[in-house]
Amino acid sequence: MSTTTSTTTSTTTSAVHGTDNGTAPYAATRHLLAVRQSCRLAVGQDPGTLSVTTPLWAQPIRLGDPAVIDAVQSLQAGPRELSELMLEVTRGAGGMTRAGLLQAVIGKLQQVGVLDHVLLDPDGVELARLTGKGPLPVTLARTAPETGRLSPLAVITVEGGRATIQSGLSHLQVALDPGVLAVLVGGGLLDQSAYGSAVARFLESAALWEVEPATDREHRQWSAAELWVHRLSHESGSSDAYGGTYHLGEDFEPLDYVREAAEHSLELPTPDLTALRSSDLPLADVVERRRSIRDFTTEHPSLAELGELLFRTCRSRGIFREPERGVDVVDRPYPSGGSMHELDVYVVAPGSPHLERGLWRYAPDRHALDLVTDEEAQVAVLVNDLQQAATLDQPAPFGLLITARFGRLMWKYQTMAYALILKHVGVLYQTFYLNATAMGLGVCGLGGAATSHFATTTGISPLAEGVVGGLVAGHPGSVPESPWSTS
């Protein structure tokens, strides 16, 4: 394997620098059309048709002319130049009519994202590919830029051993040979006369090239990662797999919603919902009173108060195992996409007469707290992290860490799953806020917390479960009347 890799790297590097065994630089690359790797073209079952298959749809296209069908279908075997295809179909009588039909079909396939643009070096090495996902057009920029550089909003990933560059500004992406990527990142792309201009044109087509650094507010307010995730999560048309595809269903069983009880478990008091319905403040009053509270009294909430807050906010009201796929769907006080409910709540207790110091996981199916750890050093790190995140002078009476069991949701959903998790966190925040306000407690939602601390404390892989939100809570020391004094 290492020998093959070494040979490939050597060939690629010589191609990138425009030389071959010491010969003079080659003049130009070849610009070809290619079938997108996830699509397929074939002669249709019905006479005179071309069968087009994509990850999202399959459809026959009636062309009638066998020469045009053969020319288009030949792209399935490998990239070809449009001029070569035109030459094939224009031979003989009716050639101009067939040329027009070929041009129309090629244009249609590009409009629905079936055909890519590819650059090959003289040795047949693929240097760059302009491609996309989903049924959106793969459109080449009219001209190549003469100056510029790679956009700072570009995101580089590795797919199939090749570097793929994309951003949140376009559904298009450019796959690059590793040697070309090195030249691009080094700032010398346009110095490469053999391929620099052509690659820059591909990058321009995918909004990955900037002639001058962008100084406007709209560009500067975005980080590359946030813009990229924003587009991937919300632009369903630019994906081959979006939404509830159950893409892991054939390889993995769904994660059970109910988790095994810990050795040390503490049953929480259950509030009387009938009494609460008659004694609670009106919803309109609760919403108007809602504030973020960072000033707490030294009196710690009782176990009954903590239990009521968790019960009202995030207990399980029902669990149903779907017979078709065997996945648990759950009813809780706040909504969740697909009723998957991947969020869990952990209580960080700094120590009080009511709850011993430690990290506790709330078991929503049993309305109980399971002790995760009371190891002093680990708990101290979590308590301190929440205190710093909330900018408090001393630890809050208790903290709440919201985690996501990613596999609960990502087993079903593709592309949009993480954005969906963040939506759920926002819904859960508001549910905590409103219930705490109705109870006379104070909470403050946090912008972030250290996921690494949680992973170290629990021993759970951050790929399996991680912190996605957090709050601090207690009895309010003071409640600001003005909404401008706090969030």
C-alpha positions in Angstrom: 0.0 0.0 0.0 2.8 2.4 0.9 4.5 1.8 -2.5 1.3 2.6 -4.3 0.8 5.8 -2.3 4.4 6.9 -3.0 4.0 6.3 -6.8 0.7 8.2 -6.9 2.2 11.1 -5.0 5.2 11.3 -7.3 3.0 11.4 -10.4 0.7 13.9 -9.0 3.5 16.3 -7.8 5.2 16.3 -11.2 1.8 17.0 -12.9 1.1 19.9 -10.5 4.4 21.6 -11.2 4.0 21.1 -14.9 6.9 18.8 -15.6 7.3 15.2 -16.5 10.7 13.6 -15.8 12.5 16.9 -16.4 10.7 18.0 -19.6 9.4 21.5 -20.2 6.1 22.6 -18.5 3.0 21.5 -20.3 0.9 24.1 -21.9 -2.6 23.5 -20.5 -5.0 21.1 -18.8 -8.0 19.6 -20.4 -11.5 20.7 -19.4 -14.0 17.9 -19.6 -17.5 16.9 -18.5 -18.0 14.0 -16.1 -21.0 12.3 -14.5 -21.2 13.2 -10.8 -19.9 10.3 -8.8 -23.2 9.6 -7.0 -25.2 9.6 -10.3 -25.6 7.2 -13.2 -26.4 7.4 -16.9 -27.5 4.4 -18.9 -29.4 3.5 -22.0 -33.1 3.3 -21.0 -35.3 0.2 -21.2 -37.7 1.9 -23.5 -36.3 2.5 -27.0 -35.0 6.1 -27.5 -34.6 6.9 -23.8 -31.7 7.7 -21.5 -32.0 6.5 -17.9 -30.8 9.1 -15.3 -30.4 7.9 -11.7 -29.4 10.2 -8.8 -29.5 9.7 -5.0 -32.8 11.5 -4.9 -34.6 10.5 -8.1 -34.5 8.3 -11.2 -36.1 9.3 -14.5 -36.0 8.3 -18.1 -35.3 11.1 -20.7 -36.8 10.5 -24.1 -34.3 11.6 -26.8 -35.2 9.5 -29.7 -31.8 9.7 -31.5 -29.5 6.7 -30.7 -26.4 8.7 -31.6 -27.2 11.4 -29.0 -28.1 8.7 -26.4 -24.8 6.9 -27.0 -22.8 10.1 -26.8 -24.4 11.2 -23.5 -24.2 7.7 -22.0 -20.5 7.5 -22.9 -19.8 10.0 -20.1 -20.6 7.2 -17.6 -17.3 5.5 -18.7 -15.2 8.6 -17.9 -14.8 12.3 -18.5 -15.0 13.6 -22.0 -14.7 16.9 -23.8 -17.9 18.5 -25.1 -16.2 19.1 -28.5 -15.6 15.3 -28.8 -19.2 14.5 -28.2 -20.3 17.1 -30.7 -18.0 15.7 -33.3 -19.5 12.3 -32.8 -23.1 13.3 -33.2 -22.6 15.7 -36.2 -21.4 13.0 -38.5 -23.8 12.2 -41.3 -27.2 13.6 -42.3 -29.1 15.5 -39.6 -25.9 16.3 -37.7 -26.8 19.8 -36.8 -30.1 18.7 -35.4 -28.4 16.1 -33.2 -25.8 18.7 -32.1 -28.7 21.0 -30.9 -30.3 18.1 -29.1 -27.0 17.1 -27.4 -26.4 20.7 -26.3 -29.9 20.8 -24.8 -29.5 17.5 -22.9 -26.1 18.4 -21.6 -27.5 21.8 -20.3 -30.4 20.0 -18.7 -28.2 17.5 -16.9 -26.0 20.3 -15.6 -29.0 22.2 -14.4 -30.1 19.3 -12.2 -26.6 18.6 -10.9 -25.8 15.4 -12.8 -22.7 16.6 -14.7 -19.5 17.9 -13.2 -16.7 20.0 -14.7 -13.3 18.2 -14.5 -9.7 19.3 -15.1 -7.2 16.6 -16.2 -3.5 17.0 -16.7 -1.8 15.6 -19.9 -1.2 12.3 -18.1 -4.9 11.9 -17.2 -4.5 12.8 -13.5 -7.6 14.6 -12.2 -6.5 18.0 -10.8 -9.8 19.5 -10.0 -13.5 18.8 -10.1 -16.4 21.3 -9.8 -19.3 19.4 -8.4 -22.2 19.7 -6.0 -24.9 17.7 -4.2 -28.6 17.6 -4.6 -30.6 18.7 -7.7 -29.0 22.1 -8.0 -27.1 23.4 -11.1 -23.3 23.0 -11.6 -22.6 26.3 -13.3 -19.2 27.4 -14.5 -18.1 31.0 -14.0 -17.9 32.9 -17.4 -14.4 34.0 -16.9 -11.3 33.0 -14.8 -10.1 35.6 -12.3 -6.7 37.2 -13.0 -5.9 38.0 -9.4 -7.0 36.9 -6.0 -6.7 34.1 -3.4 -8.7 31.4 -1.6 -11.6 32.8 0.4 -11.2 32.8 4.2 -14.7 31.4 4.4 -13.5 28.2 2.7 -13.8 24.9 4.6 -11.6 22.0 3.6 -12.7 18.4 4.2 -11.3 15.0 3.1 -13.5 12.7 1.1 -12.3 9.7 -0.7 -8.6 10.6 -0.2 -9.1 14.0 -1.9 -9.4 17.5 -0.5 -12.8 19.0 -1.0 -13.2 22.7 -0.6 -16.6 24.3 0.0 -18.2 27.1 2.0 -21.6 28.4 3.2 -21.8 30.8 0.2 -22.6 28.2 -2.4 -23.9 24.6 -2.9 -20.9 23.9 -5.2 -17.6 22.5 -4.1 -14.2 21.8 -5.6 -12.3 18.6 -5.2 -8.6 19.1 -5.6 -5.5 17.0 -6.1 -3.4 17.2 -3.0 -0.5 18.9 -4.9 -2.8 21.5 -6.3 -4.2 22.1 -2.8 -0.7 22.7 -1.5 0.0 25.3 -4.2 -3.4 27.0 -3.6 -2.9 27.3 0.2 0.6 28.5 -0.4 -0.7 31.4 -2.4 0.9 30.5 -5.7 -2.0 29.1 -7.7 -2.1 31.8 -10.4 1.7 31.5 -10.9 1.0 28.0 -12.4 0.5 28.7 -16.0 -0.6 25.2 -16.8 -3.6 25.0 -14.6 -3.8 27.9 -12.2 -6.3 30.0 -14.1 -8.6 27.0 -14.8 -8.6 25.9 -11.1 -9.2 29.5 -10.0 -12.2 29.6 -12.4 -13.6 26.5 -10.6 -13.1 28.1 -7.2 -14.8 31.3 -8.4 -17.7 29.3 -9.6 -18.2 27.9 -6.1 -17.7 31.3 -4.3 -14.4 30.1 -3.0 -12.3 32.9 -4.5 -11.8 36.5 -3.5 -10.1 39.1 -5.6 -9.8 41.6 -2.7 -10.3 40.9 1.0 -13.9 41.4 2.0 -14.3 44.3 4.5 -18.1 44.6 4.6 -20.0 43.7 7.7 -21.9 40.8 6.1 -18.7 38.9 5.4 -16.8 39.8 8.6 -19.6 38.7 10.9 -19.3 35.0 9.8 -16.8 32.4 10.7 -16.1 29.8 8.0 -17.4 26.9 10.2 -20.7 28.7 11.2 -21.6 29.7 7.7 -20.9 26.3 6.3 -23.0 24.5 9.0 -25.7 27.1 8.5 -26.0 26.2 4.8 -25.7 22.5 5.2 -28.3 22.4 7.9 -31.0 24.6 6.3 -30.5 24.3 2.5 -32.2 21.0 1.9 -31.8 21.2 -1.9 -28.0 21.1 -1.7 -27.8 17.6 -0.2 -28.2 14.1 -1.5 -29.6 13.1 1.9 -31.5 15.5 4.0 -34.0 14.9 6.8 -35.3 11.6 8.3 -33.5 9.1 6.0 -32.8 6.5 8.8 -29.4 6.2 7.1 -27.8 4.2 9.9 -30.8 1.9 10.3 -29.3 -1.0 8.2 -26.0 -1.0 10.1 -26.9 -0.1 13.7 -29.8 -0.6 16.1 -31.4 2.6 17.4 -30.2 3.8 20.8 -32.7 3.0 23.6 -34.1 6.0 25.2 -34.1 4.6 28.8 -30.6 4.4 30.3 -29.5 2.0 33.0 -29.9 3.2 36.5 -26.7 3.9 38.5 -25.7 2.2 41.7 -26.5 5.3 43.7 -29.9 6.7 42.6 -32.0 9.2 44.4 -35.8 9.3 43.9 -37.2 12.8 43.6 -40.4 14.1 45.1 -43.3 14.3 42.5 -45.2 17.5 42.5 -49.0 17.6 42.5 -49.9 18.8 38.9 -53.6 19.3 39.9 -52.7 21.7 42.6 -50.2 23.5 40.3 -52.8 24.0 37.7 -54.9 26.0 40.1 -52.1 27.8 41.9 -49.7 28.7 39.1 -49.4 32.2 37.8 -51.1 32.8 34.4 -48.9 32.0 31.4 -49.0 35.6 30.2 -47.7 36.8 33.6 -45.0 34.2 33.6 -43.8 35.2 30.2 -43.7 38.9 31.1 -41.8 38.2 34.3 -39.1 36.0 32.7 -35.6 37.3 33.3 -32.1 35.9 33.4 -31.0 35.8 37.0 -27.3 35.9 38.1 -27.9 37.0 41.7 -28.8 34.1 44.0 -29.4 33.9 47.7 -27.3 31.6 49.9 -30.4 29.4 50.5 -30.2 26.4 48.4 -33.4 25.1 46.7 -34.9 22.1 48.4 -34.9 18.6 46.8 -38.6 19.1 46.3 -38.0 22.3 44.4 -35.3 20.8 42.2 -37.6 17.8 41.6 -40.5 20.0 40.6 -38.4 22.0 38.2 -37.1 18.9 36.5 -40.5 17.2 36.5 -42.3 20.2 35.0 -39.6 20.7 32.4 -38.1 17.5 31.1 -39.6 14.3 32.6 -40.8 11.6 30.2 -44.6 11.5 30.0 -44.7 8.5 27.8 -42.4 6.2 25.8 -43.5 4.2 22.8 -41.4 1.7 20.8 -42.2 2.1 17.1 -42.8 -1.4 15.8 -41.5 -0.9 12.3 -38.0 0.3 13.1 -37.8 -0.5 16.8 -37.0 3.1 17.8 -38.2 4.7 21.0 -40.4 7.8 20.5 -41.0 9.9 23.6 -43.4 12.4 24.9 -41.9 15.2 27.2 -43.2 18.6 28.2 -41.2 20.3 25.4 -41.3 19.3 21.7 -38.6 17.4 19.8 -38.1 16.6 16.1 -39.5 13.1 15.4 -40.2 12.8 19.1 -36.6 11.4 19.4 -35.7 13.4 22.5 -31.9 13.1 22.4 -31.3 15.7 25.2 -30.4 14.7 28.8 -30.0 17.0 31.8 -27.3 16.7 34.4 -27.3 18.5 37.8 -24.0 19.9 39.0 -24.4 20.1 42.7 -21.7 22.1 44.6 -23.0 20.7 47.8 -26.0 21.6 50.0 -28.1 20.2 52.9 -30.5 18.8 50.3 -28.2 17.2 47.7 -24.7 16.0 48.2 -21.9 17.4 46.1 -21.5 15.7 42.7 -22.6 15.3 39.1 -26.0 13.8 38.8 -27.9 12.6 35.7 -31.6 13.2 35.7 -33.5 10.0 34.7 -36.6 11.4 33.1 -38.3 8.0 32.8 -38.0 7.4 36.6 -38.0 11.0 37.9 -34.8 10.3 39.8 -31.2 11.5 40.0 -28.4 9.0 39.3 -25.0 9.8 40.7 -22.4 9.9 38.0 -19.4 11.0 40.2 -18.6 12.6 43.5 -14.9 12.7 42.9 -13.8 16.0 44.2 -11.4 17.2 41.6 -13.8 16.4 38.7 -16.8 18.0 40.4 -14.7 21.1 41.2 -13.8 21.6 37.6 -17.5 21.5 36.5 -18.6 23.8 39.3 -15.9 26.3 38.4 -16.6 26.1 34.7 -20.3 27.0 35.2 -19.4 29.8 37.6 -17.0 31.3 35.0 -19.5 30.9 32.2 -22.2 32.7 34.2 -19.7 35.3 35.4 -20.6 34.8 39.0 -18.7 35.8 42.1 -19.4 32.4 43.7 -20.9 29.1 42.5 -24.6 29.0 41.9 -26.8 26.8 44.1 -26.8 24.3 41.3 -26.0 24.1 37.7 -27.7 22.2 34.8 -25.7 20.7 32.0 -27.7 19.8 28.9 -26.2 17.1 26.8 -27.1 15.4 23.5 -26.9 11.7 22.9 -26.1 12.3 19.3 -26.8 8.8 18.1 -30.5 9.1 19.2 -31.0 11.8 16.5 -28.3 11.1 14.0 -29.4 7.5 13.5 -32.5 8.9 11.8 -31.6 12.4 10.5 -28.9 13.4 8.0 -27.3 16.8 7.4 -29.8 18.7 9.6 -29.3 16.7 12.8 -27.0 19.0 14.7 -29.0 22.1 13.8 -32.0 20.3 15.1 -30.3 19.6 18.4 -29.6 23.3 18.8 -33.2 24.1 18.2 -34.2 21.6 20.9 -31.8 23.2 23.3 -33.4 26.6 22.7 -36.9 25.1 23.3 -35.6 23.4 26.5 -34.1 26.7 27.7 -37.4 28.5 27.4 -39.2 25.6 29.1 -36.7 25.8 32.1 -37.1 29.6 32.2 -40.9 29.6 32.3 -41.2 26.9 34.8 -38.6 28.4 37.1 -40.3 31.8 36.9 -43.7 30.2 37.8 -42.0 28.5 40.8 -40.2 31.6 42.0 -36.8 30.3 41.1 -34.2 32.1 39.0 -32.2 30.6 36.1 -29.7 31.9 33.6 -29.0 30.2 30.3 -25.3 30.0 29.3 -23.8 30.5 25.9 -21.4 27.6 26.3 -19.7 25.1 28.7 -16.6 23.0 28.4 -17.5 19.8 26.6 -14.0 18.4 27.3 -14.6 18.6 31.1 -17.8 16.5 30.7 -16.0 13.9 28.6 -13.2 13.6 31.1 -15.6 13.4 34.1 -18.0 10.8 32.6 -15.6 8.9 30.4 -18.2 9.2 27.6 -16.8 9.8 24.1 -17.6 13.3 22.8 -18.7 11.6 19.6 -21.5 9.8 21.5 -22.7 12.5 24.0 -21.6 16.0 24.6 -22.6 19.2 26.3 -24.8 21.4 24.1 -26.2 23.8 26.7 -26.2 24.8 30.3 -27.9 26.9 33.0 -27.3 28.0 36.6 -30.2 28.2 39.0 -31.3 29.0 42.5 -33.4 31.3 44.6 -33.2 34.8 43.1 -31.4 37.4 45.3 -33.0 40.2 43.2 -35.1 40.3 40.1 -34.4 43.3 37.8 -37.5 45.1 36.8 -35.9 46.4 33.6 -35.3 43.9 30.8 -32.3 46.0 29.8 -30.4 45.2 32.9 -30.2 41.5 32.0 -31.3 39.2 29.2 
